[in-house]
Amino acid sequence: MTTEDEEETQERNDWKGEIMIAIPKILKQIAKQKRRPPSLRGLYYILLDGKLIKKKSDDHYHTLSDETTQARLDPDYTYKGKPEKKEGEPQTYLLPLDALRDESRPSHEQIPEQTPEEFVTYDIVQRIRHPERYYIPNRWEKQKHFVVIISEKSALFEDFLTIVEQEDLQVMVFSLGGYYGTTDISHLYDILTYHQQVLKQKVHALHFGDYDGHGLKIDPNVEDKLRKIAFRYLSEYKTGWHLEMYTKYKDPEHGDYTPLPPQEQDFTFERLAVTLPQIKKHRLQVLKYRIFESIDEVIRVFTKSPKKDYAKKDFALAHPTENYEYQYFEVEVDGIVSSRWEFVKQLVVDNVNKFWDEQIYESVKNELSLDRVKEQLEARINLLKQEDRDREFPPVGEGGGGE
């Protein structure tokens, strides 16, 4: 059931005109940026940001889903400006089948279909003959820091992976979703602890999440779970690995509790987006906006109703207006990633590279060169040849003859 306001905007949305005509242009622009196809949700936010869809609502989202489905499966799908099909011409569709990626269903697993000959030819011989096609030098070799990107939304995993691959950042991408489960956090804890305690690197998590009541709770929730896991390790094992998460200050002995820069901390967890300054600067799509005249109204709405939501209450009380009122709103991270791609990409690049030391990389670059790979490859091949000769002509006294 839609409200009168939603019904009015539904009528104003030009689905068969400007919206569906714009979608192929949007897809071409995304492909030009060498990005993966957007999800339906990502496309929805781009259309919202461009004011082609006038207002966010479930009805509009479902209409977009229906229209893009028909545009991919129905050759008779009609839209404004559709060219007439001439006799003898093949059927045409407005959108290709792979126009959108589907994040709601698990990806299929490809069954191996290689013969032994194909395995040797393509997996072994090709790597030996053309190592340059397969070898990627590790830009984090002997670096002092380890970085992981964490996305609140699983649907954005492909987007962050695209940025990492395009910019050759070589960092891990975690997409855990919502209030991260203990099992996933435990896995993250093991990775961070290994890099901090075994590889002696400083570890840093860069987080992308929604700016709303529940989204802002995720940052402290993740850190709290990591600390509790560390406490359990200390309690059960007394010694051994545990993630050190304390903050280092400039000069606490003399009362200067200014935190040291992130590069000097052993552990950091930083929200890169969405933030309040970003919402204002980039005029991000704001959802579910509501003004409350008093604290009592905030408490009554969010804690006295059958559906209590203390996270939303805390959010509203933390966001007073200039008129001494309180406001609640939501800004989803999907929106900024979909509609401000270049900004998000640069945000990731800058914040990953602030932990990367080019001088260290230059000092080890020769050890990571393709020539070094070829040297190692030649040495291994010669060793295998020698082993073959030794098996064919074993030394005397090892089954190779002699009295």
SEVEX-513242 format. One record per residue (C-alpha): residue number from 0; residue in one letter; x, y, z. Coordinates in nm, 3 decimals. Last residue first. Example, Ala and Ser with C-alpha at 12.3 -4.5 7.8 and 13.67 -1.06 7.14 Angstrom:
BEGIN
PT num residu      px      py      pz
PT   1      S   1.367  -0.106   0.714
PT   0      A   1.230  -0.450   0.780
# end
This chain:
BEGIN
PT num residu      px      py      pz
PT 402      E   7.998  -5.504  -0.696
PT 401      G   7.885  -5.194  -0.883
PT 400      G   7.547  -5.102  -1.019
PT 399      G   7.310  -4.811  -0.977
PT 398      G   7.121  -4.929  -0.670
PT 397      E   7.258  -4.653  -0.450
PT 396      G   7.615  -4.779  -0.416
PT 395      V   7.724  -4.629  -0.747
PT 394      P   7.531  -4.312  -0.820
PT 393      P   7.184  -4.345  -0.981
PT 392      F   7.166  -4.313  -1.361
PT 391      E   6.799  -4.282  -1.453
PT 390      R   6.688  -4.153  -1.114
PT 389      D   6.985  -3.917  -1.093
PT 388      R   6.917  -3.791  -1.445
PT 387      D   6.555  -3.716  -1.354
PT 386      E   6.665  -3.534  -1.036
PT 385      Q   6.909  -3.328  -1.244
PT 384      K   6.632  -3.233  -1.486
PT 383      L   6.410  -3.132  -1.194
PT 382      L   6.689  -2.915  -1.053
PT 381      N   6.744  -2.753  -1.392
PT 380      I   6.373  -2.673  -1.410
PT 379      R   6.381  -2.527  -1.058
PT 378      A   6.681  -2.305  -1.137
PT 377      E   6.521  -2.184  -1.462
PT 376      L   6.203  -2.091  -1.277
PT 375      Q   6.392  -1.912  -1.002
PT 374      E   6.584  -1.708  -1.258
PT 373      K   6.262  -1.637  -1.450
PT 372      V   6.093  -1.513  -1.134
PT 371      R   6.391  -1.293  -1.051
PT 370      D   6.375  -1.147  -1.401
PT 369      L   6.007  -1.072  -1.337
PT 368      S   6.111  -0.851  -1.048
PT 367      L   6.021  -0.905  -0.682
PT 366      E   6.377  -0.910  -0.542
PT 365      N   6.456  -0.609  -0.760
PT 364      K   6.164  -0.419  -0.610
PT 363      V   6.276  -0.475  -0.251
PT 362      S   6.428  -0.131  -0.178
PT 361      E   6.182   0.045  -0.407
PT 360      Y   5.892  -0.103  -0.209
PT 359      I   6.038   0.019   0.119
PT 358      Q   6.080   0.368  -0.027
PT 357      E   5.721   0.364  -0.156
PT 356      D   5.580   0.314   0.193
PT 355      W   5.213   0.216   0.196
PT 354      F   4.994   0.318   0.491
PT 353      K   4.879   0.646   0.332
PT 352      N   4.824   0.437   0.020
PT 351      V   4.511   0.269   0.154
PT 350      N   4.348   0.596   0.259
PT 349      D   4.427   0.775  -0.066
PT 348      V   4.318   0.488  -0.291
PT 347      V   3.992   0.425  -0.104
PT 346      L   3.889   0.791  -0.104
PT 345      Q   3.993   0.822  -0.470
PT 344      K   3.759   0.537  -0.561
PT 343      V   3.479   0.680  -0.348
PT 342      F   3.508   1.021  -0.516
PT 341      E   3.520   0.867  -0.863
PT 340      W   3.213   0.656  -0.791
PT 339      R   2.988   0.924  -0.649
PT 338      S   2.648   0.788  -0.760
PT 337      S   2.685   0.416  -0.698
PT 336      V   2.927   0.422  -0.404
PT 335      I   2.752   0.720  -0.240
PT 334      G   2.408   0.561  -0.272
PT 333      D   2.502   0.210  -0.163
PT 332      V   2.634   0.361   0.161
PT 331      E   2.277   0.435   0.268
PT 330      V   2.180   0.770   0.415
PT 329      E   1.910   0.758   0.684
PT 328      F   1.733   1.033   0.872
PT 327      Y   1.622   1.134   1.222
PT 326      Q   1.611   1.491   1.342
PT 325      Y   1.594   1.673   1.671
PT 324      E   1.479   2.029   1.742
PT 323      Y   1.680   2.309   1.895
PT 322      N   1.624   2.532   1.591
PT 321      E   1.979   2.473   1.461
PT 320      T   1.893   2.102   1.444
PT 319      P   1.990   1.829   1.689
PT 318      H   2.154   1.509   1.562
PT 317      A   2.278   1.301   1.858
PT 316      L   1.925   1.276   2.002
PT 315      A   1.801   1.139   1.669
PT 314      F   2.078   0.877   1.651
PT 313      D   2.024   0.760   2.008
PT 312      K   1.652   0.713   1.941
PT 311      K   1.724   0.528   1.617
PT 310      A   1.951   0.286   1.802
PT 309      Y   1.693   0.250   2.078
PT 308      D   1.435   0.105   1.842
PT 307      K   1.120  -0.016   2.014
PT 306      K   0.859  -0.159   1.781
PT 305      P   0.554  -0.167   2.012
PT 304      S   0.586   0.213   2.057
PT 303      K   0.720   0.372   2.376
PT 302      T   1.088   0.365   2.288
PT 301      F   1.127   0.523   1.943
PT 300      V   0.828   0.754   1.913
PT 299      R   0.794   0.843   2.282
PT 298      I   1.167   0.897   2.333
PT 297      V   1.194   1.128   2.032
PT 296      E   0.880   1.316   2.136
PT 295      D   1.015   1.363   2.488
PT 294      I   1.342   1.497   2.351
PT 293      S   1.146   1.771   2.177
PT 292      E   1.016   1.904   1.844
PT 291      F   1.104   1.596   1.640
PT 290      I   1.184   1.626   1.267
PT 289      R   1.172   1.332   1.027
PT 288      Y   1.372   1.228   0.721
PT 287      K   1.312   0.871   0.609
PT 286      L   1.582   0.881   0.340
PT 285      V   1.850   1.134   0.247
PT 284      Q   2.011   1.104  -0.099
PT 283      L   2.358   1.253  -0.081
PT 282      R   2.415   1.625  -0.130
PT 281      H   2.786   1.567  -0.195
PT 280      K   2.916   1.818   0.061
PT 279      K   2.636   1.773   0.315
PT 278      I   2.628   1.394   0.318
PT 277      Q   3.008   1.380   0.300
PT 276      P   3.039   1.603   0.608
PT 275      L   2.800   1.368   0.797
PT 274      T   3.002   1.056   0.717
PT 273      V   2.928   0.751   0.498
PT 272      A   3.201   0.658   0.449
PT 271      L   3.564   0.623   0.557
PT 270      R   3.489   0.486   0.903
PT 269      E   3.822   0.400   1.067
PT 268      F   3.933   0.104   1.277
PT 267      T   4.297   0.139   1.377
PT 266      F   4.551  -0.098   1.532
PT 265      D   4.924  -0.073   1.607
PT 264      Q   4.905   0.307   1.584
PT 263      E   5.188   0.508   1.428
PT 262      Q   5.039   0.532   1.078
PT 261      P   4.704   0.629   1.232
PT 260      P   4.859   0.950   1.371
PT 259      L   4.926   0.956   1.749
PT 258      P   4.635   1.036   1.975
PT 257      T   4.670   1.360   2.177
PT 256      Y   4.669   1.258   2.541
PT 255      D   4.936   1.504   2.653
PT 254      G   4.938   1.477   3.034
PT 253      H   5.314   1.455   3.088
PT 252      E   5.332   1.077   3.109
PT 251      P   5.065   1.056   2.837
PT 250      D   5.300   1.204   2.574
PT 249      K   5.167   1.160   2.220
PT 248      Y   4.907   0.892   2.275
PT 247      K   4.884   0.530   2.155
PT 246      T   4.539   0.373   2.145
PT 245      Y   4.494   0.013   2.261
PT 244      M   4.396  -0.259   2.015
PT 243      E   4.658  -0.532   2.064
PT 242      L   4.524  -0.848   1.903
PT 241      H   4.621  -1.159   2.097
PT 240      W   4.873  -1.425   2.022
PT 239      G   5.033  -1.636   2.290
PT 238      T   5.012  -1.627   2.668
PT 237      K   4.731  -1.668   2.922
PT 236      Y   4.562  -1.926   2.697
PT 235      E   4.203  -1.913   2.813
PT 234      S   4.181  -1.564   2.962
PT 233      L   4.410  -1.393   2.708
PT 232      Y   4.230  -1.556   2.417
PT 231      R   3.894  -1.465   2.569
PT 230      F   4.004  -1.103   2.615
PT 229      A   4.109  -1.084   2.249
PT 228      I   3.768  -1.219   2.145
PT 227      K   3.602  -0.958   2.365
PT 226      R   3.816  -0.683   2.212
PT 225      L   3.727  -0.790   1.857
PT 224      K   3.359  -0.799   1.955
PT 223      D   3.375  -0.443   2.092
PT 222      E   3.556  -0.317   1.781
PT 221      V   3.286  -0.464   1.559
PT 220      N   3.004  -0.318   1.770
PT 219      P   3.174   0.022   1.794
PT 218      D   3.170   0.054   1.412
PT 217      I   2.833  -0.119   1.365
PT 216      K   2.636   0.120   1.584
PT 215      L   2.662   0.398   1.324
PT 214      G   2.480   0.179   1.072
PT 213      H   2.196   0.104   1.315
PT 212      G   2.082   0.459   1.371
PT 211      D   2.174   0.587   1.026
PT 210      Y   2.479   0.664   0.814
PT 209      D   2.526   0.338   0.627
PT 208      G   2.868   0.172   0.617
PT 207      F   3.215   0.173   0.463
PT 206      H   3.497   0.074   0.702
PT 205      L   3.875   0.092   0.664
PT 204      A   4.043  -0.159   0.897
PT 203      H   4.412  -0.105   0.982
PT 202      V   4.681  -0.339   1.112
PT 201      K   5.039  -0.250   1.214
PT 200      Q   5.269  -0.523   1.093
PT 199      K   5.483  -0.762   1.296
PT 198      L   5.432  -1.058   1.056
PT 197      V   5.347  -1.286   1.348
PT 196      Q   5.172  -1.056   1.597
PT 195      Q   5.011  -0.790   1.380
PT 194      H   4.958  -0.986   1.058
PT 193      Y   4.838  -1.296   1.240
PT 192      T   4.621  -1.090   1.474
PT 191      L   4.446  -0.913   1.189
PT 190      I   4.368  -1.240   1.011
PT 189      D   4.254  -1.421   1.325
PT 188      Y   4.032  -1.127   1.429
PT 187      L   3.868  -1.118   1.084
PT 186      H   3.777  -1.487   1.123
PT 185      S   3.642  -1.418   1.472
PT 184      I   3.441  -1.127   1.333
PT 183      D   3.288  -1.358   1.073
PT 182      T   3.197  -1.618   1.336
PT 181      T   3.061  -1.351   1.573
PT 180      G   2.822  -1.219   1.312
PT 179      Y   2.847  -0.865   1.179
PT 178      Y   2.545  -0.652   1.255
PT 177      G   2.464  -0.581   0.893
PT 176      G   2.685  -0.729   0.621
PT 175      L   3.023  -0.906   0.623
PT 174      S   3.195  -0.782   0.312
PT 173      F   3.570  -0.800   0.364
PT 172      V   3.811  -0.678   0.096
PT 171      M   4.182  -0.757   0.134
PT 170      V   4.444  -0.525  -0.009
PT 169      Q   4.643  -0.550  -0.332
PT 168      L   4.610  -0.183  -0.426
PT 167      D   4.651  -0.248  -0.799
PT 166      E   4.434   0.057  -0.879
PT 165      Q   4.196  -0.133  -1.104
PT 164      E   4.202  -0.443  -0.884
PT 163      V   4.132  -0.267  -0.555
PT 162      I   3.867  -0.045  -0.713
PT 161      T   3.693  -0.343  -0.874
PT 160      L   3.704  -0.536  -0.546
PT 159      F   3.533  -0.241  -0.380
PT 158      D   3.251  -0.256  -0.634
PT 157      E   3.224  -0.636  -0.625
PT 156      F   3.181  -0.633  -0.244
PT 155      L   2.911  -0.365  -0.263
PT 154      A   2.614  -0.604  -0.250
PT 153      S   2.751  -0.752   0.074
PT 152      K   2.677  -0.420   0.243
PT 151      E   2.863  -0.313   0.559
PT 150      S   3.186  -0.307   0.363
PT 149      I   3.525  -0.364   0.525
PT 148      I   3.851  -0.276   0.350
PT 147      V   4.161  -0.441   0.500
PT 146      V   4.507  -0.290   0.541
PT 145      F   4.835  -0.438   0.670
PT 144      H   5.121  -0.204   0.761
PT 143      K   5.500  -0.210   0.800
PT 142      Q   5.571  -0.317   0.442
PT 141      K   5.815  -0.606   0.388
PT 140      E   5.635  -0.705   0.063
PT 139      W   5.317  -0.498   0.036
PT 138      R   5.352  -0.432  -0.341
PT 137      N   5.354  -0.809  -0.405
PT 136      P   5.469  -0.847  -0.765
PT 135      I   5.197  -0.999  -0.986
PT 134      Y   5.296  -1.307  -1.187
PT 133      Y   5.043  -1.458  -1.425
PT 132      R   5.090  -1.307  -1.769
PT 131      E   5.458  -1.227  -1.709
PT 130      P   5.520  -1.597  -1.635
PT 129      H   5.471  -1.672  -2.006
PT 128      R   5.651  -1.995  -2.098
PT 127      I   5.636  -2.157  -1.755
PT 126      R   5.284  -2.037  -1.681
PT 125      Q   5.166  -2.152  -2.024
PT 124      V   5.324  -2.497  -1.971
PT 123      I   5.158  -2.551  -1.633
PT 122      D   4.793  -2.450  -1.626
PT 121      Y   4.719  -2.428  -1.999
PT 120      T   4.914  -2.715  -2.151
PT 119      V   4.937  -2.948  -1.850
PT 118      F   4.570  -2.905  -1.758
PT 117      E   4.461  -2.927  -2.121
PT 116      E   4.647  -3.259  -2.168
PT 115      P   4.503  -3.401  -1.844
PT 114      T   4.153  -3.308  -1.970
PT 113      Q   3.988  -3.003  -1.821
PT 112      E   3.617  -2.981  -1.739
PT 111      P   3.623  -2.848  -1.382
PT 110      I   3.267  -2.773  -1.263
PT 109      Q   3.202  -2.399  -1.225
PT 108      E   3.037  -2.310  -0.895
PT 107      H   2.726  -2.095  -0.923
PT 106      S   2.709  -1.755  -0.756
PT 105      P   2.481  -1.725  -0.455
PT 104      R   2.164  -1.519  -0.505
PT 103      S   2.078  -1.166  -0.392
PT 102      E   2.374  -0.989  -0.551
PT 101      D   2.252  -1.015  -0.910
PT 100      R   2.459  -0.816  -1.157
PT  99      L   2.279  -0.594  -1.404
PT  98      A   2.312  -0.548  -1.782
PT  97      D   2.399  -0.917  -1.826
PT  96      L   2.089  -0.995  -2.037
PT  95      P   2.149  -0.692  -2.259
PT  94      L   1.902  -0.402  -2.240
PT  93      L   1.664  -0.251  -2.497
PT  92      Y   1.614  -0.579  -2.683
PT  91      T   1.625  -0.638  -3.058
PT  90      Q   1.462  -0.903  -3.272
PT  89      P   1.638  -0.967  -3.602
PT  88      E   1.556  -0.759  -3.913
PT  87      G   1.363  -0.927  -4.194
PT  86      E   1.082  -0.673  -4.199
PT  85      K   1.178  -0.349  -4.029
PT  84      K   1.141  -0.301  -3.658
PT  83      E   1.030   0.051  -3.572
PT  82      P   1.271   0.246  -3.356
PT  81      K   1.174   0.290  -2.987
PT  80      G   1.151   0.663  -2.916
PT  79      K   0.938   0.625  -2.606
PT  78      Y   0.935   0.273  -2.469
PT  77      T   0.776  -0.056  -2.568
PT  76      Y   0.888  -0.407  -2.478
PT  75      D   0.813  -0.624  -2.784
PT  74      P   1.151  -0.799  -2.764
PT  73      D   1.063  -0.903  -2.406
PT  72      L   1.339  -1.056  -2.195
PT  71      R   1.588  -0.779  -2.115
PT  70      A   1.359  -0.475  -2.123
PT  69      Q   1.095  -0.679  -1.942
PT  68      T   1.334  -0.744  -1.652
PT  67      T   1.447  -0.380  -1.646
PT  66      E   1.083  -0.266  -1.622
PT  65      D   0.988  -0.512  -1.348
PT  64      S   1.291  -0.431  -1.131
PT  63      L   1.239  -0.057  -1.179
PT  62      T   0.875  -0.099  -1.074
PT  61      H   0.988  -0.293  -0.766
PT  60      Y   1.222  -0.010  -0.665
PT  59      H   0.954   0.253  -0.728
PT  58      D   0.700   0.066  -0.516
PT  57      D   0.953   0.019  -0.234
PT  56      S   0.994   0.395  -0.214
PT  55      K   1.264   0.653  -0.277
PT  54      K   1.141   0.968  -0.449
PT  53      K   1.158   1.133  -0.790
PT  52      I   1.319   0.861  -0.995
PT  51      L   1.495   1.053  -1.271
PT  50      K   1.627   1.289  -1.004
PT  49      G   1.986   1.201  -1.102
PT  48      D   2.054   1.082  -0.748
PT  47      L   1.747   0.862  -0.758
PT  46      L   1.848   0.714  -1.094
PT  45      I   2.197   0.638  -0.961
PT  44      Y   2.043   0.493  -0.644
PT  43      Y   1.822   0.255  -0.844
PT  42      L   2.116   0.146  -1.058
PT  41      G   2.301   0.043  -0.741
PT  40      R   1.997  -0.144  -0.612
PT  39      L   1.958  -0.330  -0.939
PT  38      S   2.324  -0.425  -0.913
PT  37      P   2.566  -0.234  -1.128
PT  36      P   2.771  -0.391  -1.408
PT  35      R   3.139  -0.424  -1.314
PT  34      R   3.343  -0.108  -1.348
PT  33      K   3.585  -0.028  -1.629
PT  32      Q   3.493   0.343  -1.609
PT  31      K   3.371   0.315  -1.970
PT  30      A   3.153   0.023  -1.858
PT  29      I   2.986   0.250  -1.601
PT  28      Q   2.930   0.518  -1.866
PT  27      K   2.783   0.261  -2.105
PT  26      L   2.547   0.135  -1.832
PT  25      I   2.427   0.490  -1.761
PT  24      K   2.360   0.549  -2.131
PT  23      P   2.163   0.222  -2.151
PT  22      I   1.961   0.335  -1.842
PT  21      A   1.873   0.684  -1.966
PT  20      I   1.611   0.570  -2.220
PT  19      M   1.444   0.359  -1.949
PT  18      I   1.416   0.657  -1.715
PT  17      E   1.345   0.935  -1.968
PT  16      G   1.050   0.766  -2.134
PT  15      K   0.877   0.442  -2.045
PT  14      W   0.931   0.501  -1.674
PT  13      D   0.857   0.873  -1.664
PT  12      N   0.822   0.903  -1.287
PT  11      R   0.554   1.169  -1.224
PT  10      E   0.276   0.913  -1.174
PT   9      Q   0.481   0.724  -0.912
PT   8      T   0.548   1.063  -0.747
PT   7      E   0.176   1.112  -0.690
PT   6      E   0.124   0.756  -0.570
PT   5      E   0.408   0.800  -0.322
PT   4      D   0.255   1.121  -0.182
PT   3      E  -0.085   0.957  -0.157
PT   2      T   0.076   0.679   0.049
PT   1      T   0.141   0.339  -0.098
PT   0      M   0.000   0.000   0.000
# end
